[in-house]
Amino acid sequence: MARTSKHSGAKFANGNYKSYQKRYDSSKLQIKKRSALNKENRKRGTYGNGDGKDVSHKKNGKTFLEKASKNRARKGRA
């Protein structure tokens, strides 16, 4: 019997990536982190203007602007 899923598309190693990601992204901690970064992006004038920049964190906790592709490629490695 074939396994059914409410999500279409590619399957990932754990088989329920979309469900897991939805739950993770809606957690109070992630919402707080995301809203803080969005606020900083707005403050710096780079939110939604298409310049390809993200607010990134340094190891000392300070923030700076960086190309979105570099910032997101480093995800998980501090």
PDB file of N, H, CA, C and O in Angstrom:
ATOM      1  N   MET A   1       0.830  -1.169   0.000  1.00  0.00           N
ATOM      2  CA  MET A   1       0.000   0.000   0.000  1.00  0.00           C
ATOM      3  C   MET A   1       0.880   1.240   0.000  1.00  0.00           C
ATOM      4  O   MET A   1       1.811   1.344   0.799  1.00  0.00           O
ATOM      5  N   ALA A   2       0.593   2.167  -0.881  1.00  0.00           N
ATOM      6  H   ALA A   2      -0.163   2.082  -1.529  1.00  0.00           H
ATOM      7  CA  ALA A   2       1.399   3.385  -0.994  1.00  0.00           C
ATOM      8  C   ALA A   2       1.119   4.323   0.168  1.00  0.00           C
ATOM      9  O   ALA A   2      -0.007   4.433   0.653  1.00  0.00           O
ATOM     10  N   ARG A   3       2.157   4.983   0.589  1.00  0.00           N
ATOM     11  H   ARG A   3       3.071   4.894   0.195  1.00  0.00           H
ATOM     12  CA  ARG A   3       2.028   5.948   1.676  1.00  0.00           C
ATOM     13  C   ARG A   3       1.481   7.254   1.127  1.00  0.00           C
ATOM     14  O   ARG A   3       1.952   7.744   0.100  1.00  0.00           O
ATOM     15  N   THR A   4       0.503   7.813   1.795  1.00  0.00           N
ATOM     16  H   THR A   4       0.120   7.415   2.629  1.00  0.00           H
ATOM     17  CA  THR A   4      -0.074   9.076   1.334  1.00  0.00           C
ATOM     18  C   THR A   4       0.402  10.220   2.220  1.00  0.00           C
ATOM     19  O   THR A   4       0.730  10.031   3.391  1.00  0.00           O
ATOM     20  N   SER A   5       0.431  11.389   1.640  1.00  0.00           N
ATOM     21  H   SER A   5       0.165  11.543   0.688  1.00  0.00           H
ATOM     22  CA  SER A   5       0.867  12.573   2.361  1.00  0.00           C
ATOM     23  C   SER A   5       0.019  13.749   1.929  1.00  0.00           C
ATOM     24  O   SER A   5      -0.452  13.800   0.793  1.00  0.00           O
ATOM     25  N   LYS A   6      -0.177  14.699   2.837  1.00  0.00           N
ATOM     26  H   LYS A   6       0.206  14.657   3.760  1.00  0.00           H
ATOM     27  CA  LYS A   6      -0.935  15.887   2.465  1.00  0.00           C
ATOM     28  C   LYS A   6      -0.059  16.900   1.742  1.00  0.00           C
ATOM     29  O   LYS A   6      -0.551  17.943   1.309  1.00  0.00           O
ATOM     30  N   HIS A   7       1.231  16.611   1.604  1.00  0.00           N
ATOM     31  H   HIS A   7       1.631  15.764   1.955  1.00  0.00           H
ATOM     32  CA  HIS A   7       2.164  17.494   0.901  1.00  0.00           C
ATOM     33  C   HIS A   7       2.648  16.826  -0.375  1.00  0.00           C
ATOM     34  O   HIS A   7       3.007  15.648  -0.377  1.00  0.00           O
ATOM     35  N   SER A   8       2.653  17.588  -1.453  1.00  0.00           N
ATOM     36  H   SER A   8       2.362  18.544  -1.451  1.00  0.00           H
ATOM     37  CA  SER A   8       3.175  17.039  -2.707  1.00  0.00           C
ATOM     38  C   SER A   8       4.600  17.547  -2.897  1.00  0.00           C
ATOM     39  O   SER A   8       5.027  18.472  -2.206  1.00  0.00           O
ATOM     40  N   GLY A   9       5.312  16.967  -3.798  1.00  0.00           N
ATOM     41  H   GLY A   9       4.965  16.216  -4.359  1.00  0.00           H
ATOM     42  CA  GLY A   9       6.664  17.411  -4.086  1.00  0.00           C
ATOM     43  C   GLY A   9       7.707  16.456  -3.556  1.00  0.00           C
ATOM     44  O   GLY A   9       7.406  15.324  -3.178  1.00  0.00           O
ATOM     45  N   ALA A  10       8.937  16.930  -3.536  1.00  0.00           N
ATOM     46  H   ALA A  10       9.181  17.850  -3.844  1.00  0.00           H
ATOM     47  CA  ALA A  10      10.070  16.092  -3.146  1.00  0.00           C
ATOM     48  C   ALA A  10       9.979  15.677  -1.681  1.00  0.00           C
ATOM     49  O   ALA A  10       9.537  16.450  -0.832  1.00  0.00           O
ATOM     50  N   LYS A  11      10.390  14.480  -1.404  1.00  0.00           N
ATOM     51  H   LYS A  11      10.749  13.852  -2.094  1.00  0.00           H
ATOM     52  CA  LYS A  11      10.461  13.981  -0.037  1.00  0.00           C
ATOM     53  C   LYS A  11      11.887  14.166   0.468  1.00  0.00           C
ATOM     54  O   LYS A  11      12.847  14.057  -0.295  1.00  0.00           O
ATOM     55  N   PHE A  12      12.011  14.440   1.732  1.00  0.00           N
ATOM     56  H   PHE A  12      11.231  14.528   2.352  1.00  0.00           H
ATOM     57  CA  PHE A  12      13.316  14.606   2.340  1.00  0.00           C
ATOM     58  C   PHE A  12      13.598  13.401   3.216  1.00  0.00           C
ATOM     59  O   PHE A  12      12.737  12.540   3.397  1.00  0.00           O
ATOM     60  N   ALA A  13      14.793  13.342   3.754  1.00  0.00           N
ATOM     61  H   ALA A  13      15.492  14.042   3.607  1.00  0.00           H
ATOM     62  CA  ALA A  13      15.241  12.172   4.493  1.00  0.00           C
ATOM     63  C   ALA A  13      14.286  11.797   5.619  1.00  0.00           C
ATOM     64  O   ALA A  13      14.041  10.613   5.851  1.00  0.00           O
ATOM     65  N   ASN A  14      13.745  12.787   6.320  1.00  0.00           N
ATOM     66  H   ASN A  14      13.943  13.749   6.132  1.00  0.00           H
ATOM     67  CA  ASN A  14      12.857  12.443   7.428  1.00  0.00           C
ATOM     68  C   ASN A  14      11.407  12.259   6.985  1.00  0.00           C
ATOM     69  O   ASN A  14      10.566  11.895   7.807  1.00  0.00           O
ATOM     70  N   GLY A  15      11.094  12.496   5.735  1.00  0.00           N
ATOM     71  H   GLY A  15      11.777  12.792   5.067  1.00  0.00           H
ATOM     72  CA  GLY A  15       9.782  12.207   5.190  1.00  0.00           C
ATOM     73  C   GLY A  15       8.685  13.190   5.531  1.00  0.00           C
ATOM     74  O   GLY A  15       7.618  13.150   4.919  1.00  0.00           O
ATOM     75  N   ASN A  16       8.915  14.078   6.497  1.00  0.00           N
ATOM     76  H   ASN A  16       9.782  14.110   6.994  1.00  0.00           H
ATOM     77  CA  ASN A  16       7.877  15.036   6.853  1.00  0.00           C
ATOM     78  C   ASN A  16       8.486  16.430   7.012  1.00  0.00           C
ATOM     79  O   ASN A  16       8.133  17.162   7.936  1.00  0.00           O
ATOM     80  N   TYR A  17       9.376  16.784   6.134  1.00  0.00           N
ATOM     81  H   TYR A  17       9.663  16.189   5.384  1.00  0.00           H
ATOM     82  CA  TYR A  17      10.115  18.043   6.229  1.00  0.00           C
ATOM     83  C   TYR A  17       9.183  19.248   6.290  1.00  0.00           C
ATOM     84  O   TYR A  17       9.374  20.127   7.131  1.00  0.00           O
ATOM     85  N   LYS A  18       8.176  19.307   5.415  1.00  0.00           N
ATOM     86  H   LYS A  18       8.021  18.593   4.732  1.00  0.00           H
ATOM     87  CA  LYS A  18       7.295  20.476   5.373  1.00  0.00           C
ATOM     88  C   LYS A  18       6.510  20.621   6.668  1.00  0.00           C
ATOM     89  O   LYS A  18       6.342  21.732   7.172  1.00  0.00           O
ATOM     90  N   SER A  19       6.035  19.526   7.200  1.00  0.00           N
ATOM     91  H   SER A  19       6.171  18.624   6.791  1.00  0.00           H
ATOM     92  CA  SER A  19       5.291  19.569   8.458  1.00  0.00           C
ATOM     93  C   SER A  19       6.206  20.019   9.583  1.00  0.00           C
ATOM     94  O   SER A  19       5.828  20.858  10.400  1.00  0.00           O
ATOM     95  N   TYR A  20       7.400  19.468   9.625  1.00  0.00           N
ATOM     96  H   TYR A  20       7.707  18.786   8.961  1.00  0.00           H
ATOM     97  CA  TYR A  20       8.371  19.836  10.653  1.00  0.00           C
ATOM     98  C   TYR A  20       8.734  21.315  10.540  1.00  0.00           C
ATOM     99  O   TYR A  20       8.769  22.024  11.546  1.00  0.00           O
ATOM    100  N   GLN A  21       9.004  21.780   9.324  1.00  0.00           N
ATOM    101  H   GLN A  21       8.975  21.204   8.507  1.00  0.00           H
ATOM    102  CA  GLN A  21       9.418  23.165   9.117  1.00  0.00           C
ATOM    103  C   GLN A  21       8.309  24.133   9.499  1.00  0.00           C
ATOM    104  O   GLN A  21       8.581  25.179  10.087  1.00  0.00           O
ATOM    105  N   LYS A  22       7.074  23.805   9.177  1.00  0.00           N
ATOM    106  H   LYS A  22       6.853  22.955   8.699  1.00  0.00           H
ATOM    107  CA  LYS A  22       5.935  24.648   9.524  1.00  0.00           C
ATOM    108  C   LYS A  22       5.817  24.778  11.037  1.00  0.00           C
ATOM    109  O   LYS A  22       5.583  25.873  11.549  1.00  0.00           O
ATOM    110  N   ARG A  23       5.974  23.689  11.744  1.00  0.00           N
ATOM    111  H   ARG A  23       6.164  22.799  11.328  1.00  0.00           H
ATOM    112  CA  ARG A  23       5.897  23.703  13.208  1.00  0.00           C
ATOM    113  C   ARG A  23       7.053  24.501  13.804  1.00  0.00           C
ATOM    114  O   ARG A  23       6.861  25.272  14.744  1.00  0.00           O
ATOM    115  N   TYR A  24       8.254  24.316  13.256  1.00  0.00           N
ATOM    116  H   TYR A  24       8.411  23.689  12.493  1.00  0.00           H
ATOM    117  CA  TYR A  24       9.448  25.021  13.744  1.00  0.00           C
ATOM    118  C   TYR A  24       9.338  26.525  13.506  1.00  0.00           C
ATOM    119  O   TYR A  24       9.627  27.319  14.402  1.00  0.00           O
ATOM    120  N   ASP A  25       8.920  26.919  12.297  1.00  0.00           N
ATOM    121  H   ASP A  25       8.685  26.275  11.570  1.00  0.00           H
ATOM    122  CA  ASP A  25       8.822  28.341  11.956  1.00  0.00           C
ATOM    123  C   ASP A  25       7.741  29.057  12.756  1.00  0.00           C
ATOM    124  O   ASP A  25       7.815  30.273  12.931  1.00  0.00           O
ATOM    125  N   SER A  26       6.748  28.336  13.242  1.00  0.00           N
ATOM    126  H   SER A  26       6.689  27.348  13.100  1.00  0.00           H
ATOM    127  CA  SER A  26       5.674  28.972  14.000  1.00  0.00           C
ATOM    128  C   SER A  26       5.926  28.974  15.501  1.00  0.00           C
ATOM    129  O   SER A  26       5.080  29.438  16.266  1.00  0.00           O
ATOM    130  N   SER A  27       7.087  28.458  15.940  1.00  0.00           N
ATOM    131  H   SER A  27       7.774  28.081  15.319  1.00  0.00           H
ATOM    132  CA  SER A  27       7.389  28.462  17.373  1.00  0.00           C
ATOM    133  C   SER A  27       7.642  29.894  17.847  1.00  0.00           C
ATOM    134  O   SER A  27       8.088  30.742  17.074  1.00  0.00           O
ATOM    135  N   LYS A  28       7.358  30.149  19.106  1.00  0.00           N
ATOM    136  H   LYS A  28       6.997  29.460  19.734  1.00  0.00           H
ATOM    137  CA  LYS A  28       7.493  31.501  19.662  1.00  0.00           C
ATOM    138  C   LYS A  28       8.916  32.033  19.515  1.00  0.00           C
ATOM    139  O   LYS A  28       9.099  33.213  19.219  1.00  0.00           O
ATOM    140  N   LEU A  29       9.915  31.195  19.715  1.00  0.00           N
ATOM    141  H   LEU A  29       9.766  30.236  19.955  1.00  0.00           H
ATOM    142  CA  LEU A  29      11.308  31.633  19.610  1.00  0.00           C
ATOM    143  C   LEU A  29      11.646  32.062  18.182  1.00  0.00           C
ATOM    144  O   LEU A  29      12.273  33.101  17.979  1.00  0.00           O
ATOM    145  N   GLN A  30      11.232  31.262  17.191  1.00  0.00           N
ATOM    146  H   GLN A  30      10.722  30.418  17.356  1.00  0.00           H
ATOM    147  CA  GLN A  30      11.528  31.601  15.796  1.00  0.00           C
ATOM    148  C   GLN A  30      10.790  32.861  15.353  1.00  0.00           C
ATOM    149  O   GLN A  30      11.339  33.668  14.603  1.00  0.00           O
ATOM    150  N   ILE A  31       9.562  33.032  15.806  1.00  0.00           N
ATOM    151  H   ILE A  31       9.117  32.376  16.415  1.00  0.00           H
ATOM    152  CA  ILE A  31       8.816  34.243  15.471  1.00  0.00           C
ATOM    153  C   ILE A  31       9.525  35.456  16.050  1.00  0.00           C
ATOM    154  O   ILE A  31       9.639  36.489  15.389  1.00  0.00           O
ATOM    155  N   LYS A  32      10.002  35.334  17.280  1.00  0.00           N
ATOM    156  H   LYS A  32       9.910  34.496  17.817  1.00  0.00           H
ATOM    157  CA  LYS A  32      10.710  36.439  17.935  1.00  0.00           C
ATOM    158  C   LYS A  32      12.003  36.784  17.183  1.00  0.00           C
ATOM    159  O   LYS A  32      12.299  37.957  16.959  1.00  0.00           O
ATOM    160  N   LYS A  33      12.770  35.753  16.795  1.00  0.00           N
ATOM    161  H   LYS A  33      12.529  34.799  16.977  1.00  0.00           H
ATOM    162  CA  LYS A  33      14.023  35.980  16.052  1.00  0.00           C
ATOM    163  C   LYS A  33      13.756  36.630  14.701  1.00  0.00           C
ATOM    164  O   LYS A  33      14.423  37.592  14.320  1.00  0.00           O
ATOM    165  N   ARG A  34      12.766  36.089  13.977  1.00  0.00           N
ATOM    166  H   ARG A  34      12.224  35.308  14.286  1.00  0.00           H
ATOM    167  CA  ARG A  34      12.453  36.593  12.648  1.00  0.00           C
ATOM    168  C   ARG A  34      11.955  38.029  12.706  1.00  0.00           C
ATOM    169  O   ARG A  34      12.335  38.846  11.868  1.00  0.00           O
ATOM    170  N   SER A  35      11.108  38.351  13.686  1.00  0.00           N
ATOM    171  H   SER A  35      10.799  37.687  14.367  1.00  0.00           H
ATOM    172  CA  SER A  35      10.586  39.714  13.788  1.00  0.00           C
ATOM    173  C   SER A  35      11.693  40.690  14.168  1.00  0.00           C
ATOM    174  O   SER A  35      11.678  41.833  13.713  1.00  0.00           O
ATOM    175  N   ALA A  36      12.651  40.270  14.987  1.00  0.00           N
ATOM    176  H   ALA A  36      12.663  39.341  15.357  1.00  0.00           H
ATOM    177  CA  ALA A  36      13.770  41.145  15.352  1.00  0.00           C
ATOM    178  C   ALA A  36      14.638  41.456  14.126  1.00  0.00           C
ATOM    179  O   ALA A  36      15.070  42.593  13.939  1.00  0.00           O
ATOM    180  N   LEU A  37      14.889  40.438  13.293  1.00  0.00           N
ATOM    181  H   LEU A  37      14.538  39.514  13.445  1.00  0.00           H
ATOM    182  CA  LEU A  37      15.696  40.663  12.095  1.00  0.00           C
ATOM    183  C   LEU A  37      14.954  41.521  11.077  1.00  0.00           C
ATOM    184  O   LEU A  37      15.560  42.365  10.417  1.00  0.00           O
ATOM    185  N   ASN A  38      13.648  41.310  10.947  1.00  0.00           N
ATOM    186  H   ASN A  38      13.156  40.625  11.483  1.00  0.00           H
ATOM    187  CA  ASN A  38      12.855  42.144  10.042  1.00  0.00           C
ATOM    188  C   ASN A  38      12.856  43.592  10.508  1.00  0.00           C
ATOM    189  O   ASN A  38      12.937  44.510   9.691  1.00  0.00           O
ATOM    190  N   LYS A  39      12.767  43.798  11.806  1.00  0.00           N
ATOM    191  H   LYS A  39      12.701  43.053  12.470  1.00  0.00           H
ATOM    192  CA  LYS A  39      12.795  45.152  12.371  1.00  0.00           C
ATOM    193  C   LYS A  39      14.126  45.826  12.063  1.00  0.00           C
ATOM    194  O   LYS A  39      14.164  46.998  11.685  1.00  0.00           O
ATOM    195  N   GLU A  40      15.213  45.087  12.224  1.00  0.00           N
ATOM    196  H   GLU A  40      15.182  44.135  12.531  1.00  0.00           H
ATOM    197  CA  GLU A  40      16.541  45.630  11.933  1.00  0.00           C
ATOM    198  C   GLU A  40      16.694  45.936  10.447  1.00  0.00           C
ATOM    199  O   GLU A  40      17.298  46.945  10.084  1.00  0.00           O
ATOM    200  N   ASN A  41      16.151  45.074   9.582  1.00  0.00           N
ATOM    201  H   ASN A  41      15.661  44.254   9.877  1.00  0.00           H
ATOM    202  CA  ASN A  41      16.176  45.318   8.142  1.00  0.00           C
ATOM    203  C   ASN A  41      15.428  46.593   7.787  1.00  0.00           C
ATOM    204  O   ASN A  41      15.888  47.372   6.952  1.00  0.00           O
ATOM    205  N   ARG A  42      14.272  46.811   8.418  1.00  0.00           N
ATOM    206  H   ARG A  42      13.898  46.178   9.095  1.00  0.00           H
ATOM    207  CA  ARG A  42      13.501  48.032   8.167  1.00  0.00           C
ATOM    208  C   ARG A  42      14.273  49.259   8.638  1.00  0.00           C
ATOM    209  O   ARG A  42      14.307  50.285   7.959  1.00  0.00           O
ATOM    210  N   LYS A  43      14.888  49.139   9.804  1.00  0.00           N
ATOM    211  H   LYS A  43      14.860  48.306  10.356  1.00  0.00           H
ATOM    212  CA  LYS A  43      15.658  50.244  10.373  1.00  0.00           C
ATOM    213  C   LYS A  43      16.806  50.649   9.443  1.00  0.00           C
ATOM    214  O   LYS A  43      17.110  51.833   9.297  1.00  0.00           O
ATOM    215  N   ARG A  44      17.425  49.670   8.829  1.00  0.00           N
ATOM    216  H   ARG A  44      17.178  48.709   8.948  1.00  0.00           H
ATOM    217  CA  ARG A  44      18.555  49.937   7.927  1.00  0.00           C
ATOM    218  C   ARG A  44      18.109  50.277   6.512  1.00  0.00           C
ATOM    219  O   ARG A  44      18.940  50.592   5.661  1.00  0.00           O
ATOM    220  N   GLY A  45      16.808  50.218   6.253  1.00  0.00           N
ATOM    221  H   GLY A  45      16.133  49.962   6.945  1.00  0.00           H
ATOM    222  CA  GLY A  45      16.273  50.603   4.953  1.00  0.00           C
ATOM    223  C   GLY A  45      16.461  49.575   3.864  1.00  0.00           C
ATOM    224  O   GLY A  45      16.389  49.914   2.682  1.00  0.00           O
ATOM    225  N   THR A  46      16.700  48.329   4.225  1.00  0.00           N
ATOM    226  H   THR A  46      16.759  48.053   5.185  1.00  0.00           H
ATOM    227  CA  THR A  46      16.951  47.310   3.221  1.00  0.00           C
ATOM    228  C   THR A  46      15.819  46.288   3.120  1.00  0.00           C
ATOM    229  O   THR A  46      15.876  45.388   2.283  1.00  0.00           O
ATOM    230  N   TYR A  47      14.795  46.416   3.960  1.00  0.00           N
ATOM    231  H   TYR A  47      14.748  47.148   4.640  1.00  0.00           H
ATOM    232  CA  TYR A  47      13.689  45.449   3.947  1.00  0.00           C
ATOM    233  C   TYR A  47      12.796  45.682   2.740  1.00  0.00           C
ATOM    234  O   TYR A  47      12.195  46.748   2.608  1.00  0.00           O
ATOM    235  N   GLY A  48      12.704  44.690   1.859  1.00  0.00           N
ATOM    236  H   GLY A  48      13.192  43.824   1.967  1.00  0.00           H
ATOM    237  CA  GLY A  48      11.784  44.728   0.739  1.00  0.00           C
ATOM    238  C   GLY A  48      12.182  45.633  -0.411  1.00  0.00           C
ATOM    239  O   GLY A  48      11.359  45.879  -1.293  1.00  0.00           O
ATOM    240  N   ASN A  49      13.409  46.142  -0.441  1.00  0.00           N
ATOM    241  H   ASN A  49      14.077  45.943   0.276  1.00  0.00           H
ATOM    242  CA  ASN A  49      13.785  47.030  -1.542  1.00  0.00           C
ATOM    243  C   ASN A  49      14.515  46.307  -2.666  1.00  0.00           C
ATOM    244  O   ASN A  49      14.903  46.939  -3.648  1.00  0.00           O
ATOM    245  N   GLY A  50      14.711  44.999  -2.544  1.00  0.00           N
ATOM    246  H   GLY A  50      14.396  44.486  -1.746  1.00  0.00           H
ATOM    247  CA  GLY A  50      15.293  44.207  -3.620  1.00  0.00           C
ATOM    248  C   GLY A  50      16.788  44.358  -3.794  1.00  0.00           C
ATOM    249  O   GLY A  50      17.317  44.028  -4.855  1.00  0.00           O
ATOM    250  N   ASP A  51      17.491  44.851  -2.774  1.00  0.00           N
ATOM    251  H   ASP A  51      17.061  45.119  -1.911  1.00  0.00           H
ATOM    252  CA  ASP A  51      18.936  45.034  -2.904  1.00  0.00           C
ATOM    253  C   ASP A  51      19.728  43.754  -2.653  1.00  0.00           C
ATOM    254  O   ASP A  51      20.943  43.738  -2.848  1.00  0.00           O
ATOM    255  N   GLY A  52      19.065  42.684  -2.226  1.00  0.00           N
ATOM    256  H   GLY A  52      18.078  42.697  -2.067  1.00  0.00           H
ATOM    257  CA  GLY A  52      19.736  41.402  -2.018  1.00  0.00           C
ATOM    258  C   GLY A  52      20.535  41.325  -0.739  1.00  0.00           C
ATOM    259  O   GLY A  52      21.372  40.434  -0.595  1.00  0.00           O
ATOM    260  N   LYS A  53      20.303  42.237   0.202  1.00  0.00           N
ATOM    261  H   LYS A  53      19.623  42.961   0.085  1.00  0.00           H
ATOM    262  CA  LYS A  53      21.045  42.255   1.463  1.00  0.00           C
ATOM    263  C   LYS A  53      20.177  41.715   2.592  1.00  0.00           C
ATOM    264  O   LYS A  53      18.956  41.868   2.595  1.00  0.00           O
ATOM    265  N   ASP A  54      20.845  41.077   3.551  1.00  0.00           N
ATOM    266  H   ASP A  54      21.838  40.953   3.549  1.00  0.00           H
ATOM    267  CA  ASP A  54      20.225  40.594   4.775  1.00  0.00           C
ATOM    268  C   ASP A  54      21.004  41.140   5.958  1.00  0.00           C
ATOM    269  O   ASP A  54      22.181  41.479   5.833  1.00  0.00           O
ATOM    270  N   VAL A  55      20.351  41.225   7.098  1.00  0.00           N
ATOM    271  H   VAL A  55      19.395  40.950   7.200  1.00  0.00           H
ATOM    272  CA  VAL A  55      21.060  41.517   8.332  1.00  0.00           C
ATOM    273  C   VAL A  55      21.634  40.195   8.813  1.00  0.00           C
ATOM    274  O   VAL A  55      20.911  39.207   8.939  1.00  0.00           O
ATOM    275  N   SER A  56      22.926  40.178   9.081  1.00  0.00           N
ATOM    276  H   SER A  56      23.513  40.981   8.979  1.00  0.00           H
ATOM    277  CA  SER A  56      23.610  38.976   9.511  1.00  0.00           C
ATOM    278  C   SER A  56      24.199  39.213  10.895  1.00  0.00           C
ATOM    279  O   SER A  56      24.381  40.359  11.307  1.00  0.00           O
ATOM    280  N   HIS A  57      24.496  38.143  11.606  1.00  0.00           N
ATOM    281  H   HIS A  57      24.348  37.212  11.272  1.00  0.00           H
ATOM    282  CA  HIS A  57      25.071  38.255  12.944  1.00  0.00           C
ATOM    283  C   HIS A  57      26.550  37.912  12.943  1.00  0.00           C
ATOM    284  O   HIS A  57      26.987  36.974  12.276  1.00  0.00           O
ATOM    285  N   LYS A  58      27.312  38.688  13.703  1.00  0.00           N
ATOM    286  H   LYS A  58      26.957  39.450  14.245  1.00  0.00           H
ATOM    287  CA  LYS A  58      28.704  38.344  13.959  1.00  0.00           C
ATOM    288  C   LYS A  58      28.742  37.463  15.203  1.00  0.00           C
ATOM    289  O   LYS A  58      27.734  37.335  15.898  1.00  0.00           O
ATOM    290  N   LYS A  59      29.879  36.862  15.490  1.00  0.00           N
ATOM    291  H   LYS A  59      30.698  36.966  14.925  1.00  0.00           H
ATOM    292  CA  LYS A  59      29.983  35.986  16.656  1.00  0.00           C
ATOM    293  C   LYS A  59      29.813  36.745  17.962  1.00  0.00           C
ATOM    294  O   LYS A  59      29.376  36.172  18.960  1.00  0.00           O
ATOM    295  N   ASN A  60      30.158  38.044  17.964  1.00  0.00           N
ATOM    296  H   ASN A  60      30.512  38.509  17.153  1.00  0.00           H
ATOM    297  CA  ASN A  60      30.021  38.836  19.187  1.00  0.00           C
ATOM    298  C   ASN A  60      28.592  39.330  19.401  1.00  0.00           C
ATOM    299  O   ASN A  60      28.326  40.015  20.389  1.00  0.00           O
ATOM    300  N   GLY A  61      27.662  38.997  18.494  1.00  0.00           N
ATOM    301  H   GLY A  61      27.878  38.440  17.692  1.00  0.00           H
ATOM    302  CA  GLY A  61      26.265  39.354  18.651  1.00  0.00           C
ATOM    303  C   GLY A  61      25.840  40.589  17.887  1.00  0.00           C
ATOM    304  O   GLY A  61      24.644  40.861  17.782  1.00  0.00           O
ATOM    305  N   LYS A  62      26.787  41.348  17.348  1.00  0.00           N
ATOM    306  H   LYS A  62      27.759  41.128  17.433  1.00  0.00           H
ATOM    307  CA  LYS A  62      26.442  42.531  16.578  1.00  0.00           C
ATOM    308  C   LYS A  62      25.927  42.123  15.204  1.00  0.00           C
ATOM    309  O   LYS A  62      26.139  40.994  14.760  1.00  0.00           O
ATOM    310  N   THR A  63      25.247  43.052  14.537  1.00  0.00           N
ATOM    311  H   THR A  63      25.075  43.969  14.897  1.00  0.00           H
ATOM    312  CA  THR A  63      24.685  42.755  13.226  1.00  0.00           C
ATOM    313  C   THR A  63      25.321  43.627  12.156  1.00  0.00           C
ATOM    314  O   THR A  63      25.820  44.716  12.439  1.00  0.00           O
ATOM    315  N   PHE A  64      25.297  43.135  10.922  1.00  0.00           N
ATOM    316  H   PHE A  64      24.892  42.250  10.692  1.00  0.00           H
ATOM    317  CA  PHE A  64      25.812  43.873   9.778  1.00  0.00           C
ATOM    318  C   PHE A  64      25.083  43.408   8.529  1.00  0.00           C
ATOM    319  O   PHE A  64      24.461  42.345   8.526  1.00  0.00           O
ATOM    320  N   LEU A  65      25.159  44.202   7.467  1.00  0.00           N
ATOM    321  H   LEU A  65      25.665  45.065   7.469  1.00  0.00           H
ATOM    322  CA  LEU A  65      24.518  43.837   6.207  1.00  0.00           C
ATOM    323  C   LEU A  65      25.432  42.941   5.398  1.00  0.00           C
ATOM    324  O   LEU A  65      26.642  43.159   5.333  1.00  0.00           O
ATOM    325  N   GLU A  66      24.842  41.933   4.784  1.00  0.00           N
ATOM    326  H   GLU A  66      23.859  41.756   4.837  1.00  0.00           H
ATOM    327  CA  GLU A  66      25.601  40.957   4.006  1.00  0.00           C
ATOM    328  C   GLU A  66      24.705  40.459   2.880  1.00  0.00           C
ATOM    329  O   GLU A  66      23.480  40.471   3.004  1.00  0.00           O
ATOM    330  N   LYS A  67      25.321  40.018   1.776  1.00  0.00           N
ATOM    331  H   LYS A  67      26.316  40.008   1.676  1.00  0.00           H
ATOM    332  CA  LYS A  67      24.542  39.435   0.691  1.00  0.00           C
ATOM    333  C   LYS A  67      23.717  38.278   1.241  1.00  0.00           C
ATOM    334  O   LYS A  67      24.208  37.444   2.001  1.00  0.00           O
ATOM    335  N   ALA A  68      22.451  38.252   0.836  1.00  0.00           N
ATOM    336  H   ALA A  68      22.052  38.930   0.218  1.00  0.00           H
ATOM    337  CA  ALA A  68      21.536  37.230   1.337  1.00  0.00           C
ATOM    338  C   ALA A  68      22.036  35.829   1.018  1.00  0.00           C
ATOM    339  O   ALA A  68      21.906  34.921   1.839  1.00  0.00           O
ATOM    340  N   SER A  69      22.605  35.649  -0.165  1.00  0.00           N
ATOM    341  H   SER A  69      22.710  36.386  -0.831  1.00  0.00           H
ATOM    342  CA  SER A  69      23.057  34.316  -0.565  1.00  0.00           C
ATOM    343  C   SER A  69      24.171  33.802   0.348  1.00  0.00           C
ATOM    344  O   SER A  69      24.195  32.619   0.689  1.00  0.00           O
ATOM    345  N   LYS A  70      25.087  34.676   0.743  1.00  0.00           N
ATOM    346  H   LYS A  70      25.068  35.637   0.466  1.00  0.00           H
ATOM    347  CA  LYS A  70      26.163  34.253   1.648  1.00  0.00           C
ATOM    348  C   LYS A  70      25.629  33.985   3.047  1.00  0.00           C
ATOM    349  O   LYS A  70      26.009  33.006   3.689  1.00  0.00           O
ATOM    350  N   ASN A  71      24.752  34.855   3.511  1.00  0.00           N
ATOM    351  H   ASN A  71      24.443  35.651   2.990  1.00  0.00           H
ATOM    352  CA  ASN A  71      24.187  34.716   4.851  1.00  0.00           C
ATOM    353  C   ASN A  71      23.403  33.413   4.967  1.00  0.00           C
ATOM    354  O   ASN A  71      23.549  32.695   5.957  1.00  0.00           O
ATOM    355  N   ARG A  72      22.594  33.102   3.996  1.00  0.00           N
ATOM    356  H   ARG A  72      22.475  33.685   3.192  1.00  0.00           H
ATOM    357  CA  ARG A  72      21.754  31.905   4.069  1.00  0.00           C
ATOM    358  C   ARG A  72      22.522  30.636   3.762  1.00  0.00           C
ATOM    359  O   ARG A  72      22.133  29.559   4.214  1.00  0.00           O
ATOM    360  N   ALA A  73      23.593  30.733   3.011  1.00  0.00           N
ATOM    361  H   ALA A  73      23.910  31.607   2.643  1.00  0.00           H
ATOM    362  CA  ALA A  73      24.404  29.553   2.710  1.00  0.00           C
ATOM    363  C   ALA A  73      25.147  29.084   3.952  1.00  0.00           C
ATOM    364  O   ALA A  73      25.475  27.904   4.074  1.00  0.00           O
ATOM    365  N   ARG A  74      25.412  29.999   4.869  1.00  0.00           N
ATOM    366  H   ARG A  74      25.146  30.958   4.770  1.00  0.00           H
ATOM    367  CA  ARG A  74      26.169  29.704   6.073  1.00  0.00           C
ATOM    368  C   ARG A  74      25.271  29.170   7.168  1.00  0.00           C
ATOM    369  O   ARG A  74      25.758  28.835   8.248  1.00  0.00           O
ATOM    370  N   LYS A  75      23.965  29.082   6.921  1.00  0.00           N
ATOM    371  H   LYS A  75      23.569  29.354   6.044  1.00  0.00           H
ATOM    372  CA  LYS A  75      22.996  28.689   7.937  1.00  0.00           C
ATOM    373  C   LYS A  75      23.460  27.424   8.656  1.00  0.00           C
ATOM    374  O   LYS A  75      23.809  26.431   8.018  1.00  0.00           O
ATOM    375  N   GLY A  76      23.462  27.470   9.973  1.00  0.00           N
ATOM    376  H   GLY A  76      23.179  28.277  10.491  1.00  0.00           H
ATOM    377  CA  GLY A  76      23.864  26.319  10.751  1.00  0.00           C
ATOM    378  C   GLY A  76      25.332  26.338  11.144  1.00  0.00           C
ATOM    379  O   GLY A  76      25.747  25.609  12.046  1.00  0.00           O
ATOM    380  N   ARG A  77      26.107  27.155  10.482  1.00  0.00           N
ATOM    381  H   ARG A  77      25.770  27.747   9.750  1.00  0.00           H
ATOM    382  CA  ARG A  77      27.530  27.281  10.838  1.00  0.00           C
ATOM    383  C   ARG A  77      27.755  28.700  11.340  1.00  0.00           C
ATOM    384  O   ARG A  77      27.553  29.659  10.596  1.00  0.00           O
ATOM    385  N   ALA A  78      28.165  28.840  12.574  1.00  0.00           N
ATOM    386  H   ALA A  78      28.329  28.061  13.179  1.00  0.00           H
ATOM    387  CA  ALA A  78      28.350  30.185  13.154  1.00  0.00           C
ATOM    388  C   ALA A  78      29.734  30.723  12.938  1.00  0.00           C
ATOM    389  O   ALA A  78      30.037  31.837  13.366  1.00  0.00           O
TER     390      ALA A  78
END
